[in-house]
Amino acid sequence: MPAVQRRVKNAKITTGEITDAVQTWATKKVRDRVVLELDVESRVERLSGHLQTVDVRLEASTASVLEVRRVIELGQSLGSRVDPSSTDVLLELLALLRGEVREAEQAVDEVRNFATPAPGETIEGRLLRVAKVLARILVTLSNVDRRIDHFAAKLSEVRAEAWQLKERTSRYILLGSVVCYGILAWIAAGQVALGRCGWRCCRRGRSTAARGAETPTTGPNP
């Protein structure tokens, strides 16, 4: 998960930059605020891109865990003692992470229009509201970053078990294939032996019939 952690860290940095820009916005004159608003919007879009990438990578991680689970289930059907439910913790954690990332994405939508005040809202009130949203995003990203470390450690354990199981499963499949080929060869040999026996009996019957035909028939003496 290094790529995901990198994206999360970039998102945290971008959130901090947006926070600084929003605080600076309040000190600017009206004509200068327009330029800063465009800069904030650009950073918000960048933050949104980071979060969307994190969500996509977490979705890919979910697919990988499901693939590991299928390997474990196959091994279990062959007598392995590894429980497929060992992946449940990973899937639950991934679902939690994706939920938190999506919450952060929704919070980003609140920041997009920070320059548009709510009815009767002062500049100070608006900045306070946006600052709270940005702080919530940072807290969420920090939680995601921490949980990713836990997920990566747990995933390494499950992958190691799945790899060992895959090796054993491959040996079982190879052994089963050898046994099946042996049985087929034994059946084929039996069929060949049966065919030869039948052919010999057939030839013996023909030889007996031919000798009987060659023996002259002796009539009664006058």
ZAKEKOL-183267 format. One line per 10 residues: their letters; for each residue z, x, y negated of N, C-alpha, C, CB. Coordinates in Angstrom, 3 decimals, padded with zeros to 6 digits. Glycine has a CB too. Example, Ala and Ser with C-alpha at 12.3 -4.5 7.8 and 13.67 -1.06 7.14 Angstrom:
<pts>
AS) 007.800/013.190/005.690/007.800/012.300/004.500/007.800/013.200/003.300/009.046/011.308/004.473  007.080/012.850/002.250/007.140/013.670/001.060/007.870/012.900/-000.030/005.725/014.084/000.598
</pts>
This chain:
<pts>
MPAVQRRVKN) 000.000/000.800/001.225/000.000/000.000/000.000/000.000/000.839/-001.284/001.198/-000.908/-000.002  -000.406/002.089/-001.271/-000.394/002.888/-002.497/-001.260/002.278/-003.597/-000.866/004.298/-002.200  -002.422/001.731/-003.221/-003.327/001.154/-004.220/-002.679/-000.044/-004.906/-004.658/000.735/-003.568  -001.954/-000.857/-004.133/-001.278/-002.023/-004.714/-000.185/-001.575/-005.677/-000.680/-002.917/-003.605  000.597/-000.581/-005.253/001.658/-000.077/-006.130/001.083/000.506/-007.415/002.491/000.983/-005.405  -000.061/001.164/-007.298/-000.701/001.738/-008.481/-001.103/000.632/-009.454/-001.935/002.577/-008.080  -001.651/-000.443/-008.927/-002.047/-001.566/-009.769/-000.819/-002.229/-010.414/-002.838/-002.597/-008.943  000.257/-002.353/-009.654/001.476/-002.959/-010.199/002.034/-002.099/-011.332/002.541/-003.140/-009.089  002.047/-000.792/-011.131/002.535/000.108/-012.181/001.646/000.015/-013.430/002.581/001.569/-011.661  000.336/-000.041/-013.229/-000.574/-000.202/-014.370/-000.320/-001.522/-015.099/-002.037/-000.135/-013.902
AKITTGEITD) -000.022/-002.565/-014.332/000.275/-003.864/-014.932/001.567/-003.800/-015.758/000.392/-004.946/-013.837  002.553/-003.072/-015.260/003.810/-002.915/-016.004/003.577/-002.162/-017.309/004.858/-002.176/-015.148  002.752/-001.119/-017.239/002.437/-000.344/-018.445/001.713/-001.220/-019.463/001.575/000.892/-018.092  000.741/-001.987/-018.978/-000.035/-002.868/-019.868/000.859/-003.927/-020.493/-001.188/-003.541/-019.099  001.801/-004.461/-019.721/002.731/-005.460/-020.250/003.577/-004.859/-021.370/003.639/-006.005/-019.128  004.014/-003.612/-021.169/004.774/-002.933/-022.218/003.947/-002.737/-023.477/005.272/-001.589/-021.720  002.670/-002.400/-023.296/001.780/-002.214/-024.445/001.597/-003.529/-025.206/000.410/-001.669/-023.985  001.472/-004.636/-024.457/001.320/-005.946/-025.100/002.578/-006.302/-025.874/001.011/-007.037/-024.054  003.729/-005.990/-025.294/004.999/-006.270/-025.964/005.084/-005.533/-027.298/006.181/-005.874/-025.064  004.717/-004.251/-027.298/004.734/-003.462/-028.538/003.750/-004.024/-029.559/004.399/-001.989/-028.243
AVQTWATKKV) 002.563/-004.413/-029.076/001.536/-004.927/-029.986/001.976/-006.255/-030.611/000.197/-005.108/-029.237  002.595/-007.107/-029.815/003.049/-008.402/-030.333/004.145/-008.205/-031.374/003.560/-009.299/-029.185  005.047/-007.280/-031.136/006.111/-007.004/-032.107/005.537/-006.432/-033.405/007.141/-006.026/-031.511  004.507/-005.589/-033.263/003.866/-005.017/-034.446/003.107/-006.082/-035.228/002.918/-003.885/-034.044  002.571/-007.051/-034.521/001.780/-008.119/-035.147/002.552/-008.828/-036.242/001.335/-009.130/-034.104  003.853/-009.033/-036.038/004.663/-009.766/-037.005/004.814/-009.011/-038.319/006.030/-010.055/-036.423  004.668/-007.684/-038.270/004.853/-006.878/-039.479/003.563/-006.708/-040.271/005.403/-005.516/-039.113  002.449/-007.135/-039.701/001.154/-006.934/-040.353/000.843/-008.051/-041.358/000.046/-006.856/-039.302  -000.031/-007.764/-042.266/-000.527/-008.787/-043.173/-001.514/-009.674/-042.427/-001.187/-008.151/-044.425  -001.788/-010.815/-043.014/-002.641/-011.808/-042.352/-003.989/-011.207/-041.965/-002.852/-013.025/-043.263
RDRVVLELDV) -004.602/-010.440/-042.850/-005.944/-009.901/-042.572/-005.910/-008.855/-041.451/-006.542/-009.278/-043.849  -004.775/-008.182/-041.313/-004.666/-007.170/-040.261/-004.277/-007.781/-038.913/-003.644/-006.113/-040.661  -003.752/-008.973/-038.956/-003.308/-009.604/-037.709/-004.489/-009.973/-036.817/-002.478/-010.851/-038.013  -005.621/-010.316/-037.428/-006.799/-010.708/-036.654/-007.235/-009.564/-035.741/-007.956/-011.120/-037.593  -007.263/-008.352/-036.289/-007.669/-007.186/-035.511/-006.687/-006.956/-034.370/-007.759/-005.931/-036.408  -005.390/-007.075/-034.674/-004.376/-006.842/-033.654/-004.394/-007.931/-032.587/-002.999/-006.762/-034.292  -004.722/-009.150/-033.001/-004.823/-010.250/-032.031/-005.926/-009.964/-031.011/-005.100/-011.593/-032.755  -007.049/-009.440/-031.489/-008.144/-009.084/-030.574/-007.707/-007.981/-029.609/-009.389/-008.630/-031.372  -006.928/-007.040/-030.110/-006.428/-005.967/-029.254/-005.483/-006.526/-028.196/-005.715/-004.892/-030.094  -004.610/-007.444/-028.606/-003.681/-008.064/-027.647/-004.453/-008.853/-026.597/-002.675/-008.989/-028.377
ESRVERLSGH) -005.464/-009.612/-027.029/-006.267/-010.386/-026.086/-006.938/-009.468/-025.061/-007.327/-011.211/-026.836  -007.443/-008.319/-025.528/-008.078/-007.361/-024.619/-007.077/-006.834/-023.586/-008.681/-006.189/-025.416  -005.873/-006.520/-024.056/-004.847/-006.018/-023.137/-004.393/-007.100/-022.160/-003.645/-005.487/-023.923  -004.341/-008.327/-022.645/-003.952/-009.448/-021.767/-004.975/-009.622/-020.650/-003.820/-010.767/-022.580  -006.260/-009.514/-021.003/-007.303/-009.625/-019.984/-007.201/-008.485/-018.977/-008.692/-009.634/-020.635  -006.860/-007.290/-019.464/-006.685/-006.156/-018.557/-005.507/-006.403/-017.616/-006.470/-004.852/-019.353  -004.421/-006.938/-018.159/-003.260/-007.256/-017.332/-003.614/-008.303/-016.278/-002.100/-007.755/-018.207  -004.370/-009.300/-016.695/-004.802/-010.334/-015.749/-005.641/-009.732/-014.632/-005.598/-011.429/-016.473  -006.519/-008.784/-014.989/-007.344/-008.114/-013.973/-006.495/-007.339/-012.981/-008.345/-007.172/-014.636  -005.454/-006.644/-013.479/-004.548/-005.914/-012.581/-003.893/-006.875/-011.587/-003.462/-005.162/-013.393
LQTVDVRLEA) -003.411/-007.992/-012.098/-002.695/-008.948/-011.242/-003.631/-009.577/-010.212/-002.043/-010.048/-012.097  -004.851/-009.893/-010.617/-005.811/-010.466/-009.671/-006.146/-009.472/-008.559/-007.094/-010.890/-010.403  -006.278/-008.191/-008.921/-006.550/-007.166/-007.910/-005.387/-007.042/-006.938/-006.826/-005.813/-008.576  -004.162/-007.092/-007.461/-002.973/-007.034/-006.598/-002.984/-008.209/-005.621/-001.669/-007.049/-007.448  -003.308/-009.395/-006.117/-003.331/-010.576/-005.251/-004.379/-010.437/-004.152/-003.605/-011.836/-006.076  -005.567/-009.911/-004.507/-006.629/-009.726/-003.508/-006.204/-008.715/-002.443/-007.937/-009.261/-004.188  -005.567/-007.629/-002.873/-005.136/-006.602/-001.916/-004.007/-007.126/-001.023/-004.675/-005.331/-002.663  -003.147/-007.942/-001.565/-002.085/-008.546/-000.747/-002.686/-009.506/000.280/-001.061/-009.292/-001.644  -003.748/-010.206/-000.130/-004.442/-011.089/000.816/-005.068/-010.274/001.948/-005.529/-011.919/000.089  -005.660/-009.124/001.612/-006.239/-008.250/002.639/-005.143/-007.716/003.563/-007.011/-007.073/001.984
STASVLEVRR) -003.974/-007.421/003.007/-002.853/-006.953/003.820/-002.406/-008.048/004.789/-001.674/-006.516/002.921  -002.449/-009.289/004.339/-002.096/-010.409/005.217/-003.050/-010.477/006.404/-002.120/-011.741/004.438  -004.354/-010.290/006.137/-005.343/-010.280/007.222/-005.072/-009.136/008.199/-006.769/-010.159/006.648  -004.666/-007.978/007.693/-004.365/-006.829/008.559/-003.167/-007.114/009.449/-004.103/-005.573/007.716  -002.140/-007.731/008.882/-000.941/-008.058/009.666/-001.284/-009.080/010.755/000.186/-008.609/008.743  -002.138/-010.043/010.428/-002.550/-011.030/011.433/-003.321/-010.362/012.570/-003.411/-012.130/010.786  -004.117/-009.336/012.243/-004.846/-008.598/013.270/-003.873/-007.847/014.173/-005.846/-007.619/012.628  -002.841/-007.251/013.582/-001.810/-006.576/014.367/-001.106/-007.574/015.273/-000.792/-005.873/013.447  -000.861/-008.756/014.758/-000.197/-009.795/015.551/-001.040/-010.177/016.764/000.078/-011.038/014.687  -002.364/-010.261/016.568/-003.236/-010.606/017.699/-003.185/-009.531/018.784/-004.686/-010.798/017.218
VIELGQSLGS) -003.102/-008.264/018.372/-002.981/-007.176/019.348/-001.686/-007.315/020.133/-003.036/-005.801/018.647  -000.608/-007.637/019.423/000.691/-007.790/020.088/000.667/-008.979/021.049/001.817/-007.971/019.045  000.029/-010.075/020.634/-000.061/-011.253/021.514/-000.866/-010.935/022.770/-000.702/-012.442/020.767  -001.942/-010.139/022.614/-002.732/-009.724/023.772/-001.878/-008.889/024.717/-003.976/-008.929/023.327  -001.118/-007.965/024.144/-000.242/-007.141/024.981/000.813/-007.966/025.683/000.426/-006.071/024.149  001.326/-008.975/024.989/002.338/-009.830/025.602/001.758/-010.595/026.794/002.905/-010.812/024.567  000.496/-011.003/026.683/-000.138/-011.715/027.794/-000.326/-010.811/029.008/-001.485/-012.282/027.357  -000.304/-009.480/028.758/-000.438/-008.514/029.857/000.912/-007.994/030.339/-001.307/-007.345/029.420  001.987/-008.622/029.846/003.312/-008.252/030.335/004.130/-007.395/029.395/003.175/-007.548/031.606  003.643/-007.142/028.170/004.400/-006.311/027.234/005.630/-007.070/026.743/003.515/-005.883/026.038
RVDPSSTDVL) 006.677/-006.319/026.398/007.907/-006.921/025.909/007.973/-006.980/024.390/009.086/-006.160/026.433  006.933/-006.530/023.708/006.916/-006.573/022.246/006.718/-008.018/021.797/005.793/-005.652/021.668  007.601/-008.493/020.904/007.572/-009.879/020.461/006.660/-010.024/019.241/008.997/-010.372/020.134  005.652/-010.916/019.289/004.767/-011.105/018.126/005.506/-011.561/016.878/003.692/-012.110/018.457  006.694/-012.156/017.058/007.437/-012.634/015.897/007.930/-011.493/015.015/008.611/-013.473/016.346  007.772/-010.243/015.485/008.153/-009.099/014.651/007.297/-009.024/013.391/008.028/-007.795/015.445  006.138/-009.690/013.411/005.267/-009.707/012.226/005.628/-010.839/011.265/003.805/-009.842/012.651  006.509/-011.737/011.687/006.858/-012.866/010.821/007.483/-012.404/009.510/007.814/-013.807/011.543  008.336/-011.384/009.596/008.983/-010.869/008.385/007.937/-010.355/007.405/009.986/-009.747/008.736  006.922/-009.653/007.922/005.865/-009.124/007.071/005.070/-010.246/006.408/004.933/-008.232/007.882
LELLALLRGE) 004.720/-011.255/007.194/003.933/-012.362/006.645/004.729/-013.135/005.595/003.486/-013.310/007.770  006.020/-013.331/005.846/006.867/-014.024/004.875/006.982/-013.211/003.589/008.265/-014.288/005.465  007.130/-011.887/003.735/007.252/-011.026/002.561/005.963/-011.014/001.753/007.622/-009.604/002.979  004.830/-010.988/002.443/003.540/-011.025/001.748/003.355/-012.348/001.002/002.387/-010.815/002.747  003.764/-013.437/001.638/003.663/-014.740/000.975/004.544/-014.767/-000.278/004.070/-015.878/001.945  005.732/-014.179/-000.185/006.631/-014.101/-001.338/006.027/-013.261/-002.455/007.983/-013.519/-000.921  005.449/-012.116/-002.091/004.831/-011.243/-003.087/003.668/-011.938/-003.792/004.346/-009.950/-002.429  002.830/-012.609/-003.012/001.685/-013.299/-003.616/002.157/-014.419/-004.535/000.757/-013.865/-002.525  003.248/-015.087/-004.136/003.800/-016.137/-004.995/004.287/-015.581/-006.329/004.945/-016.849/-004.285  004.963/-014.437/-006.289/005.466/-013.833/-007.523/004.312/-013.346/-008.408/006.414/-012.665/-007.196
VREAEQAVDE) 003.285/-012.783/-007.774/002.130/-012.319/-008.558/001.453/-013.501/-009.244/001.114/-011.568/-007.653  001.346/-014.611/-008.552/000.710/-015.783/-009.158/001.561/-016.350/-010.288/000.461/-016.862/-008.099  002.880/-016.268/-010.159/003.748/-016.679/-011.258/003.500/-015.803/-012.486/005.231/-016.606/-010.836  003.341/-014.508/-012.242/003.046/-013.598/-013.349/001.703/-013.941/-013.987/003.044/-012.139/-012.862  000.716/-014.314/-013.170/-000.590/-014.688/-013.710/-000.477/-015.929/-014.593/-001.590/-014.937/-012.569  000.354/-016.888/-014.175/000.556/-018.088/-014.987/001.249/-017.751/-016.303/001.377/-019.125/-014.213  002.184/-016.797/-016.226/002.865/-016.374/-017.452/001.903/-015.687/-018.409/004.028/-015.436/-017.122  000.933/-014.955/-017.851/-000.067/-014.293/-018.698/-000.848/-015.331/-019.502/-001.035/-013.439/-017.837  -001.112/-016.479/-018.885/-001.824/-017.536/-019.605/-001.043/-017.991/-020.840/-002.081/-018.730/-018.678  000.292/-017.948/-020.771/001.115/-018.331/-021.914/000.995/-017.309/-023.044/002.581/-018.480/-021.489
VRNFATPAPG) 000.747/-016.054/-022.686/000.656/-014.993/-023.697/-000.700/-015.008/-024.378/000.907/-013.620/-023.064  -001.736/-015.501/-023.687/-003.108/-015.441/-024.212/-003.205/-016.028/-025.619/-004.063/-016.186/-023.278  -002.515/-017.133/-025.845/-002.629/-017.812/-027.131/-001.358/-017.617/-027.963/-002.906/-019.310/-026.922  -000.830/-016.384/-027.918/000.427/-016.155/-028.626/000.288/-016.372/-030.136/000.925/-014.746/-028.352  -000.926/-016.168/-030.657/-001.120/-016.302/-032.101/-001.191/-017.762/-032.544/-002.386/-015.580/-032.523  -001.293/-018.681/-031.578/-001.362/-020.107/-031.919/000.039/-020.697/-031.828/-002.351/-020.872/-030.974  000.631/-021.081/-032.949/002.004/-021.586/-032.903/002.075/-023.001/-032.348/002.619/-021.549/-034.288  003.214/-023.304/-031.742/003.463/-024.673/-031.325/003.794/-025.490/-032.575/004.620/-024.746/-030.267  003.665/-026.809/-032.509/003.962/-027.646/-033.686/005.370/-027.377/-034.220/003.813/-029.142/-033.332  005.447/-027.024/-035.492/006.730/-026.780/-036.140/007.382/-025.467/-035.775/007.654/-027.870/-035.814
ETIEGRLLRV) 006.669/-024.580/-035.095/007.238/-023.307/-034.645/007.061/-022.245/-035.717/006.585/-022.850/-033.325  008.121/-021.481/-035.966/008.054/-020.388/-036.919/007.518/-019.132/-036.241/009.436/-020.121/-037.535  007.168/-018.123/-037.075/006.683/-016.859/-036.525/007.758/-016.225/-035.653/006.266/-015.894/-037.655  009.018/-016.286/-036.146/010.115/-015.701/-035.384/010.292/-016.403/-034.045/011.411/-015.765/-036.185  010.210/-017.731/-034.077/010.358/-018.491/-032.837/009.229/-018.212/-031.857/010.415/-019.974/-033.140  008.025/-018.062/-032.427/006.876/-017.759/-031.580/007.024/-016.384/-030.928/005.579/-017.821/-032.397  007.432/-015.396/-031.697/007.614/-014.053/-031.150/008.704/-014.035/-030.087/007.953/-013.064/-032.265  009.761/-014.792/-030.322/010.852/-014.854/-029.348/010.361/-015.470/-028.046/012.041/-015.662/-029.908  009.558/-016.530/-028.163/009.024/-017.187/-026.962/008.120/-016.243/-026.176/008.248/-018.459/-027.344  007.219/-015.565/-026.875/006.295/-014.650/-026.200/007.048/-013.467/-025.611/005.212/-014.155/-027.173
AKVLARILVT) 008.057/-012.974/-026.347/008.845/-011.840/-025.840/009.546/-012.212/-024.541/009.882/-011.384/-026.889  010.040/-013.438/-024.446/010.695/-013.893/-023.212/009.703/-013.950/-022.050/011.337/-015.278/-023.423  008.490/-014.407/-022.345/007.466/-014.481/-021.297/007.106/-013.081/-020.809/006.203/-015.209/-021.816  006.930/-012.153/-021.747/006.580/-010.780/-021.370/007.711/-010.118/-020.589/006.248/-009.951/-022.618  008.952/-010.410/-020.984/010.096/-009.859/-020.250/010.132/-010.424/-018.831/011.423/-010.172/-020.989  009.786/-011.694/-018.691/009.758/-012.309/-017.355/008.684/-011.675/-016.487/009.517/-013.823/-017.460  007.544/-011.360/-017.093/006.467/-010.699/-016.344/006.918/-009.325/-015.856/005.200/-010.564/-017.218  007.590/-008.578/-016.735/008.066/-007.245/-016.353/009.075/-007.314/-015.214/008.691/-006.540/-017.556  009.985/-008.284/-015.276/010.973/-008.449/-014.200/010.275/-008.786/-012.884/011.995/-009.556/-014.560  009.286/-009.679/-012.955/008.542/-010.056/-011.752/007.821/-008.858/-011.155/007.538/-011.164/-012.070
LSNVDRRIDH) 007.168/-008.073/-012.004/006.443/-006.900/-011.515/007.396/-005.863/-010.924/005.624/-006.274/-012.645  008.576/-005.725/-011.502/009.567/-004.791/-010.949/010.019/-005.247/-009.573/010.781/-004.663/-011.887  010.206/-006.553/-009.398/010.587/-007.084/-008.080/009.478/-006.863/-007.063/010.920/-008.583/-008.176  008.238/-007.093/-007.488/007.094/-006.880/-006.592/007.020/-005.415/-006.183/005.770/-007.318/-007.271  007.186/-004.521/-007.146/007.130/-003.080/-006.869/008.197/-002.689/-005.847/007.316/-002.268/-008.173  009.399/-003.211/-006.012/010.493/-002.879/-005.091/010.229/-003.451/-003.698/011.835/-003.413/-005.634  009.741/-004.664/-003.620/009.504/-005.302/-002.325/008.322/-004.653/-001.592/009.247/-006.805/-002.515  007.373/-004.125/-002.344/006.237/-003.450/-001.706/006.720/-002.234/-000.930/005.185/-003.030/-002.759  007.702/-001.507/-001.459/008.267/-000.362/-000.737/008.863/-000.820/000.593/009.346/000.350/-001.595  009.599/-001.926/000.551/010.202/-002.456/001.777/009.123/-002.900/002.759/011.141/-003.633/001.453
FAAKLSEVRA) 008.079/-003.540/002.234/006.987/-003.996/003.089/006.287/-002.816/003.755/005.982/-004.818/002.278  006.007/-001.769/002.980/005.302/-000.599/003.519/006.103/000.046/004.648/005.036/000.433/002.404  007.426/000.145/004.481/008.269/000.741/005.526/008.255/-000.121/006.784/009.719/000.919/005.021  008.370/-001.419/006.617/008.373/-002.329/007.770/007.014/-002.342/008.452/008.756/-003.753/007.335  005.946/-002.286/007.664/004.602/-002.304/008.226/004.358/-001.061/009.080/003.555/-002.398/007.107  004.876/000.071/008.646/004.710/001.313/009.412/005.346/001.183/010.788/005.325/002.507/008.656  006.521/000.554/010.853/007.199/000.362/012.134/006.375/-000.535/013.060/008.596/-000.244/011.914  005.915/-001.658/012.525/005.165/-002.616/013.345/003.837/-002.009/013.784/004.920/-003.931/012.566  003.176/-001.260/012.908/001.902/-000.634/013.268/002.096/000.394/014.377/001.261/000.029/012.039  003.195/001.143/014.307/003.469/002.138/015.348/003.647/001.451/016.696/004.726/002.968/014.997
EAWQLKERTS) 004.399/000.343/016.714/004.581/-000.410/017.960/003.251/-000.966/018.454/005.590/-001.555/017.758  002.452/-001.502/017.518/001.161/-002.089/017.899/000.216/-001.020/018.433/000.520/-002.808/016.700  000.254/000.177/017.845/-000.624/001.254/018.304/-000.272/001.669/019.728/-000.530/002.464/017.362  001.027/001.830/019.999/001.458/002.178/021.353/001.066/001.068/022.325/002.988/002.422/021.397  001.232/-000.164/021.883/000.878/-001.296/022.731/-000.617/-001.328/022.994/001.327/-002.606/022.090  -001.412/-001.010/021.975/-002.870/-000.997/022.141/-003.284/000.056/023.147/-003.569/-000.745/020.799  -002.613/001.225/023.103/-002.917/002.283/024.063/-002.621/001.818/025.479/-002.118/003.551/023.743  -001.453/001.190/025.657/-001.098/000.701/027.000/-002.054/-000.405/027.439/000.361/000.183/027.025  -002.408/-001.285/026.509/-003.331/-002.372/026.829/-004.691/-001.828/027.252/-003.489/-003.309/025.628  -005.147/-000.786/026.560/-006.433/-000.178/026.910/-006.393/000.399/028.325/-006.802/000.925/025.897
RYILLGSVVC) -005.249/001.012/028.664/-005.122/001.553/030.029/-005.113/000.432/031.055/-003.839/002.397/030.163  -004.405/-000.675/030.733/-004.389/-001.810/031.650/-005.795/-002.376/031.849/-003.448/-002.902/031.129  -006.532/-002.497/030.744/-007.897/-003.035/030.839/-008.774/-002.113/031.663/-008.507/-003.232/029.439  -008.648/-000.784/031.440/-009.434/000.184/032.206/-009.083/000.105/033.688/-009.199/001.612/031.680  -007.782/000.034/033.984/-007.359/-000.063/035.379/-007.863/-001.351/036.015/-005.836/000.014/035.482  -007.776/-002.447/035.259/-008.269/-003.723/035.770/-009.766/-003.682/036.037/-007.950/-004.839/034.790  -010.503/-002.998/035.148/-011.949/-002.881/035.344/-012.269/-002.091/036.602/-012.603/-002.219/034.132  -011.523/-000.991/036.816/-011.736/-000.183/038.021/-011.458/-001.003/039.272/-010.843/001.069/038.001  -010.359/-001.768/039.249/-010.022/-002.601/040.406/-011.103/-003.637/040.658/-008.669/-003.292/040.199  -011.582/-004.268/039.579/-012.630/-005.286/039.738/-013.911/-004.682/040.311/-012.929/-005.960/038.389
YGILAWIAAG) -014.292/-003.513/039.803/-015.487/-002.852/040.337/-015.278/-002.471/041.803/-015.832/-001.596/039.503  -014.057/-002.049/042.144/-013.761/-001.713/043.540/-013.903/-002.921/044.451/-012.354/-001.143/043.660  -013.380/-004.071/043.971/-013.491/-005.306/044.768/-014.953/-005.701/044.938/-012.702/-006.461/044.101  -015.720/-005.614/043.837/-017.141/-005.958/043.925/-017.881/-005.026/044.885/-017.789/-005.900/042.537  -017.541/-003.733/044.837/-018.171/-002.774/045.759/-017.812/-003.084/047.198/-017.752/-001.341/045.419  -016.540/-003.447/047.433/-016.098/-003.794/048.798/-016.832/-005.037/049.300/-014.564/-004.032/048.834  -016.991/-006.036/048.419/-017.714/-007.259/048.809/-019.173/-006.924/049.105/-017.623/-008.341/047.688  -019.775/-006.079/048.249/-021.175/-005.703/048.457/-021.344/-004.955/049.777/-021.681/-004.837/047.288  -020.398/-004.049/050.080/-020.465/-003.311/051.347/-020.345/-004.264/052.529/-019.357/-002.242/051.414  -019.469/-005.247/052.392/-019.324/-006.238/053.458/-020.599/-007.034/053.670/-018.180/-007.180/053.145
QVALGRCGWR) -021.252/-007.398/052.558/-022.503/-008.138/052.673/-023.590/-007.299/053.354/-022.975/-008.589/051.289  -023.647/-005.990/052.992/-024.626/-005.105/053.614/-024.363/-004.967/055.107/-024.605/-003.729/052.945  -023.084/-004.770/055.473/-022.730/-004.643/056.887/-023.059/-005.913/057.653/-021.246/-004.313/057.038  -022.787/-007.072/057.030/-023.097/-008.350/057.679/-024.598/-008.509/057.864/-022.539/-009.523/056.860  -025.370/-008.066/056.853/-026.823/-008.154/056.964/-027.354/-007.251/058.066/-027.478/-007.794/055.638  -026.831/-006.056/058.184/-027.267/-005.139/059.246/-026.932/-005.694/060.614/-026.621/-003.765/059.072  -025.725/-006.263/060.733/-025.319/-006.842/062.023/-026.254/-007.979/062.421/-023.862/-007.352/061.958  -026.577/-008.822/061.448/-027.487/-009.932/061.732/-028.874/-009.426/062.110/-027.581/-010.865/060.525  -029.327/-008.394/061.424/-030.637/-007.829/061.735/-030.669/-007.248/063.137/-031.007/-006.758/060.720  -029.606/-006.538/063.526/-029.541/-005.980/064.875/-029.534/-007.072/065.934/-028.304/-005.106/065.024
CCRRGRSTAA) -028.768/-008.113/065.695/-028.742/-009.229/066.659/-030.110/-009.880/066.786/-027.706/-010.282/066.239  -030.777/-009.983/065.635/-032.106/-010.590/065.646/-033.082/-009.726/066.445/-032.621/-010.789/064.206  -033.029/-008.405/066.235/-033.929/-007.498/066.964/-033.606/-007.508/068.443/-033.829/-006.066/066.414  -032.304/-007.539/068.795/-031.915/-007.562/070.200/-032.423/-008.827/070.884/-030.393/-007.461/070.336  -032.359/-009.929/070.184/-032.849/-011.192/070.744/-034.349/-011.158/070.966/-032.491/-012.354/069.829  -035.071/-010.547/070.024/-036.527/-010.445/070.180/-036.893/-009.535/071.355/-037.169/-009.914/068.883  -036.154/-008.420/071.508/-036.436/-007.493/072.614/-036.210/-008.179/073.956/-035.552/-006.229/072.507  -035.146/-008.928/074.069/-034.846/-009.644/075.317/-035.935/-010.657/075.626/-033.478/-010.349/075.226  -036.393/-011.330/074.614/-037.452/-012.330/074.823/-038.750/-011.660/075.241/-037.676/-013.160/073.545  -039.023/-010.490/074.679/-040.260/-009.780/075.023/-040.220/-009.281/076.457/-040.490/-008.606/074.066
RGAETPTTGP) -039.081/-008.763/076.900/-038.970/-008.294/078.286/-039.092/-009.443/079.263/-037.646/-007.567/078.505  -038.565/-010.568/078.918/-038.692/-011.743/079.802/-040.131/-012.182/079.931/-037.849/-012.904/079.282  -040.886/-012.058/078.869/-042.292/-012.475/078.914/-043.125/-011.524/079.748/-042.868/-012.565/077.507  -042.766/-010.238/079.786/-043.533/-009.243/080.527/-043.244/-009.306/082.030/-043.227/-007.847/079.996  -042.117/-009.819/082.504/-041.774/-009.894/083.927/-042.638/-010.945/084.611/-040.271/-010.223/084.116  -043.467/-010.592/085.720/-044.356/-011.571/086.391/-043.548/-012.589/087.153/-045.335/-010.866/087.349  -044.041/-013.777/087.182/-043.377/-014.871/087.918/-043.805/-014.823/089.392/-043.728/-016.272/087.285  -042.876/-014.725/090.348/-043.150/-014.616/091.795/-043.171/-016.009/092.427/-042.081/-013.718/092.498  -044.349/-016.362/093.044/-044.451/-017.686/093.638/-043.910/-017.706/095.057/-045.888/-018.158/093.626  -043.851/-018.897/095.790/-043.352/-019.033/097.176/-044.357/-018.444/098.170/-043.079/-020.529/097.517
NP) -043.900/-017.810/099.234/-044.769/-017.241/100.308/-045.422/-018.394/101.083/-043.931/-016.310/101.301  -046.709/-018.190/101.465/-047.363/-019.263/102.257/-046.832/-019.254/103.689/-048.920/-019.087/102.260
</pts>
